[in-house]
Amino acid sequence: MSDAPQSTGSIRRRLTLQLMIGALVLAVLLYLVVLNVARDLAERSQDNILFASATAILESVAVQEDEIVADIPYGALSMLGNVSDDRVFYKIATGATVLTGYGDLPAVAGDRDQAAGYVTAMYKGESVRVIEVSRRLSLSSGSVHVAVSVAQTRNGQAETITRMSRVALSSGAGFFFVAAVLAVITAQSSIRPLNRLAGSVSRRGPKDMRAVVGPVPSEMVPLVKSLNRFMSRLKVSLARSEDFIAEAAHRVRTPLATVRTQAEVVLRRVERDENRQSLREMIRAIDESSRAAGQLLDHAMVTYRTDHLERETIDMADLATELVARLTPVAELKDIHMQVEVLEKSYFSGDAILIQNAVRNVLDNAIKYSPGDREITVRVGLSSAETFIQVEDQAGGFPDVVQEELTGRFARGSNSVGTVGSGLGLTIAKEVTEAHGGRLELRNLDNGDGACVTLYFP
C-alpha cells in the first residue's frame, strides 16, 4: 500500500479557477450594463433631437386668412442631418387630411393630449424612429387638431450602439484580464504560507523534531498546533526507543563479557575436542552479540547527538593518530600494521565524539576483514574545500553492490560470512558525515587488493 496521501486537486488551481469564474461573470455583467446604458443614451439622444425638430416644425404651423399654413424652417430638418447620415421624413396633418409630407408615415398610437409620442417601426424597408407632436389651432369653424410627425432612420443609432458595444466588449475583456492576473496573484499569495510551512518541514532532517514557530495565518494555526503536537509525541517516542536500545545494549554487553571470560577459562580446562569446539562456537556467538550490542549503543548515541552537535575545533591528524594508537593492540593480534599519513594539516569544527566513533568503526571493519600480515593506511588531508580522513585496507575490497546497500542498517556484504559483525559500522560513519554536511565514499582499489573508505567533511 502506498503511503502517499490521496490528492483531491490543487487548492491554488481551484482558488484561481473560482476567482476567474467570478471575474468572468463580472466582466459579462459589465459588458451588458455598458451596452444597455449606451443603447439607452443613443435612443434618448435621437428622441431629443426628433422632439426638437418636430417642435420647431409644429411652431411654424400657423393660421392665415382662416387657413392652416406651414413654413417649415430649414434648421428643423437640418439638425437631424447634421447628427448622422440617416434619412429624414416628416408629415403635417389635421385629422385624416395630410397638409404636406409623407402621408404613409407610421402612425403613433397614444393620447393626443400628451406632449409627444414615439414609435419604432419599419418604413420603406428600414427601421425608423417616429415622433408625433400636436396642438390645436382655432379657425372660424372651430378648433383644429394639428399633428406633426418626424421620422428618422436608425442606421446612425445602430452604428453608435455597435461602436459602444466594441468599447463595452474591450472594457469587459480588459477587466477580465486584470481580474485574472489579480486572481492568480491572490491565489499564489494565499497559498504561499502553506508552501512556506511545507518547505520548512521538508527541509528538516529526519531527526529534527522541533516545533514550528513561524508566523502563519489564523486558518492554519490548528494545523500547525496539530503538527507540533504530533512531532512532540514522535520525539518522545523516538527518545524512549533510543534510550531503550542504549540501556538494553549496555545491560547486555556487561553480562556477555562475564560469560565470555568464564567460557575462555573453561576452554583451557576442557580436553575433549568436541567440547572445545562447542565452547569456541559459544565464544564466537558471545563476541557477535557483544559487538552487536556495542554498535547498537554507538548507533543510539550517534542518533541522539546528530540533532545536538557539540562543535569544537578538531585537529584531524591528532584524531586519526590517537585512534590508530588505540586500535594497534587489536591489529597486532593479526599481525596487521597500521600507519597514519598526514598529507596536509587540517582542522574541522565538528563533534569530536561522533567523528571518533565514525572513524573507529571504519578502522574496526578494516581490521576485522583483513587477513593476517597486512597493512592499513589512514590518510588525513584536504581536497578542494573538504577535509577528509581516508582508510585504505588490504581486505579484498567491497562486493559488487551499490554503496546505499552497504551503508544501510544491518546490511552486510557477501564477504562477511564467518566474520563477527552487526552491519552498523558503515551506517554510523555515513550518518555522522551527513550530520556534519559531509559525505561518505566507498570504492575498491584499482589493484583489486583492498578497499578505500573516505569520510569528507566540508
N, C-alpha and C positions, 0 to 999 in steps of 0.2 A: 504494500500500500504506500502510495506517495505521501510524503509529509508536506508537500506544497499546498498552501491554502487554495480553496476554490475561488477563482476570480469572478466577480459579478460585473466587471467593466470598470472603466476609469472614471473616478469622481471628477477629474478635471475635464474630461471629454463630455461627461454628462452635464456638468455645470455650464460649460461653454455652449453646448447644444441648446440647453434651456434658455440661456441668455440670448442666443442668436435667434431662437424662435420668437422670443419676446420682442427683440429688435425688429424682426421681420413684420410682426403684427403691427407694431407701432409705425413702421415705415409705410405699410399699406394704408393704415388709418390716416397718416399724414398726407399721403397722396390723394386719398378720397376727399379729405377735408379741404385741401388746397384746390382740388379740381372743382368741388362744389362751390366754394367761395368765388373762384374765378368765373364759373358759369353764371352765378347769381349776379356778380358785378357786371359782366358783359351784357346780360339781359337788362339789368337796371339802367345801364348806360344807354343802350339802344332805346329803351322805353322813354327815358327822359328826353332824348333828342327828338323822338317821334312826337312826344307830347308838346315840346316847344314848337316844332314845325306845324303840327295840327292847330295849336292855339293861335299861332301867327296867321295862318290861313283863315281861321274862323273869325278873327278880329277884322280881317279885310272884307268880310261879307257885310254889306250894308243895304239899306232900303233907299232907293232913289225913285222919286215920282211913283210911289206905291209899287215899285218893283224891286226884287232882290237882285243885287248885282255883287259880283266878286272880283276884286282886283288883287290877284294872288301876288304877293311880294316875292321878289327873286330870292331873297335870303331865306324864305321859309323852306324851300326845297334844296337850296344850295348847301345849307348846313348839314343835310344828310349826305350829300355827295362828297363833302369835304372830309367826312369821317372815314368813309370807305368807298369802294368802287361798286357798291350794291346798286341795283335798280330801284327806283322810287315810283310809286303810283299814288294817285290821290283821287278823291271823289267828293263833290259837294252836292248834297241832295236835300230836298224838302219833302219829307214823306217818301212816296214812291217815285217822285219826279227827280231825275238827275239833272242838275243845272250844268255841271261840267265834270270832266274827268272820266275815269274808268267805271262804267256802270256795273260791271260784273265783279267788282271787288268783293271779297268775302265779307258778309255781314258780321257785326259784333253783337252778340246777344247780351242783353243786360238791361238794367234800369236806365231809362233816358235821363232821369234826374241826377245820375252820377256825373261827376266832372269828366271822366274818361273811362273808356272800356278797351280792353286789349284781347286779342285772339291771335293764335299762331295757326296758320292754315296753308294749304297748297294753292298756288296761283300761277298759272302759265308754266306749270311743271317745276316750280321752285317753291321752297318753303319761305313764307313771308310772315312778317310780324305786322299786325294791323292794329291801328289805334283809331278810335272814333270819339270825337268831342262834339258837343252840340249846345245850342242855345235857342231861345225864342226871339223872334223879331215880330214887331207889330205892323200890320197892314191895315188898310181901311176895312178890309173884310174880316179882320180878326188877327189873332196871333198865329205865327207860323213857326214850326219847329225845324231849324236848320241843322243838319249834321255834316260834319267834315270828317272824312276818313283818309288816313295816310298809311301807306304800306311800304315796307322796305324788305328786300330780300335779306336772308340771314347768312350770306356767304362770309361777310366780314366778321360777323359774330362767331361763326364756326372756325374761321382762321384764328381769331383771338383765343377761343377756347382751346384749339389744338396747340397753339403756342404756349398757353398757360399750362396745358396738360404736360407738355415736354418739361416745362420748368418744374411742375409738381413731381414728375417722374424723376428728374435729376435730383431734386431735393430729397425725395424718398430714398433713392439709391445712395446718395451721399450720407444721409442719416443712417442707413443700414450699414454702410461700410464703416463709418466712425463707431457706431454701436457695436459692430462685430469686433473691431480692433479692441475696443474697451472691454468687450466680453472676454476676449482671450487674455487680456492683461489682468482683468479681475479674477478670472478662473485661476490663472497662474499664481497671482498674489494670494488667493485664498488657500491654494493647496501648498504654498511654499512652507508654512510652518510644519505641515505633515511630512514633507520631503526632508526638511531640516532635521526633524526628530528621527526619521528613518535613517538618514545618513549618519547622524550622531551615534545611533545604536549600532549600525552596521560597521562603522569604523573601529569599534571597540574590539579588543582582543577577546579570545574565547573565555578568558577567566576574569574579565573586567565586569564586576557586578555593582559598580557604583550607581547610585540613584540619579535619575535625570532631573537636573535642577534648573535647566534653561527656561527662559520665558516662553510660554505657549498661550494661544488663545483660550478663552474660558471654556469653549466647547471641547477642547482637548484635555482639560485638566483631569476629568475622570479617567481617561485613557492612560495618561501619564501616571496618575496615582496607582492604577491597577498594575501597570508595568513595573513601577518601583516596588510595589508590594510583592509581585511575583519574583523579581530579582533578589529581593531581600530573603524571601523563603528559599530560593535556589542557592543563594550564597551560604545560608545557614546549613542547608543540606549538604553542599559540597564540603564545607568546613568540617562537618561531622564525619563525612566519608573519609576525608584526608586524615583527620585525627584518628579515626578507627584504624586505617591502614598503617599509619605510623606506630600507633600503640601496639597493634597486633604484630607488626614486624619486629618491634623492639622486644615484646614479650616472648616471641617465638625464637628469636635469634639467641638469646641467652641460654635457655634450656638446651637448644641444639648444640651449642658449644660444649656444654657439660656432657651431653650424651656422646659427642664425638670423642672427647677426651677419654671417657670410660671405654668406648669401643676400641680405641687405639691401645689402651692398657690390656684389654682382654686379648687383642690380636697378638700381642707379644707372648702371651702365655699359652695360646692355643696351638696345638701341634698338628692336628688333622687338617689336611688340605681343604676338604670341603667346608669345614667350619671357618677356616681362614678366608676362603673365597666369599662366604656369606657375610663375614664381618667387613671385608673390603667393599662389597656392594652396599652394605648398610652405611659405611663411612661416606661412600660416594653419594648416596641419597641424602645423607645429612649435609654434606657440602653443598649439594644442589639446592636444598631447601634453605640453608643458611644464606647462600648467595642470593637466592630469590628474595628472601626476607630483607636482606640488606639493600638490594636495589629497589624494592618496593618502598623502603624507608627513604632512600635517596630520592626516588621519584616524588613521593609525597612532599618532601622538603622542597624540591625544585618547584613543584606545582604551587606551593604556598608562597615561596619567595619571589617567583616571577611577577607577581602582582605588586610586590613591595620591594623593589630592588634597592639595596643599600649600597649605593655607589661610593667608590673610593678610587684613588689613582693606583693602578696596579702596574708594577714592573713585570711585563710578561716573561722576560728571560729569567728573573728570580723565581717566578711562579713555576715555570717549567723545570728549572733546576731542582727546586725543592721537591716537586712531585717525583722526579726521576730518582732522587736520593731516597725517598720514602719507599719506593717500589723496587729498588735494586735488590734487596734481600730476597724478595719473591722471585725476581727474574733469575737470580743466580742459582736458585734451586734447579732451573732447567738449563743452566749454562748459557743464558741469554745476556748479551752485552747491551747496555743502554747508554746512549750518549746524547748530549744536547749541543746543537749548533745554533749559535746566535748570529743570524745573518745581518741583523740591524737592530739596535736597541729600540724598543717600542714600549709605549705606555698607553694604558687604556683606562677610562673611567667606567667601572662596572662593579658588579657584585663579586667580590673575590671568592666567597664560599661557593657560589654557583659555578663560576668558571673553573675553580679547582675540581669540583665534583665532576664537571663535564669532561675535562682533560683526563682525570683519573680513570673514569670509566672507559675512555678510548684506549688509554695505556693498558688498562687491565685486560681489555679484549685482545690487544696485540700480544700481550704476554701469554694469555690463555690459549690462543690459537696457534702460536708459533711453536714449531718443534724445537728440540734442544739444539744448543750451539748455533744460535742465530743472533742477528743484531736488530735493534730497534733504535731508530733515529728520531729525535724530537727537534724540529726546527722552529725558530722564532724569528719573525721579520716583518717587513712592511711590503704591501703590494698595492700600488696606486694609493687610494685613500683608506686602505683597510689594514688593520693589524691581524696577523694570523699566527696560529700555532698548528704545526703540521706533524703528524705522527706517521712514520713510514716503517712498515714491518716486512718480514720475510716469511709470512704465514701462508703464502699461496694465493692470496687475493680473494676478492668477493665472488660469489657465484653470479651467474648471468641473470640478474634480476634488476629491476629499476630501483633507484635509491629510495623512493617512497615506501616500497615494500620492506626494505631492510631497516628503515627508521620508524616503522610502525610499532605500536606497543606489542610486546611479547613475540615479535617477528624474529625468526632465526633462519639463516641460510642453510642450504643443503650440506654445507661443510661443518655444521655444528653437531653432527651425530657423534656421540661419545664424549662430548665436551660439556662440562657443567656450565649452565648459564640460564638466564631468565628472559633474554630478549628485550631488555630495557636499557642497555648501555648506550646504544646509538640514539634511542628515543630521548634519553636525558640530555645527551650532547646537542641534539637538534633543538630541543625546547629551550635550552639555555642560550644558544646562539641567537635564536629568533626573538627571545625575550629582550636581548640587547640590540635588536635591529640588525643582526648579522645573519650568517647562513652557514650551513654545513655541506661540505663537498666530499663525496666518496669517489674514488677511482682506483683502478688497478694499475700497477706499474707496467711500463712497456715491455719489460723482460718477462712478465708473467710470473715473477717470483714472489710477489707480495702485493700489498695494498697500501693506499695512502689516504688518510683521513685528515681533512683540513678544516679548522674552525676559524671563520673570518668574522672579525668584529669591526664595525665602522669607526 
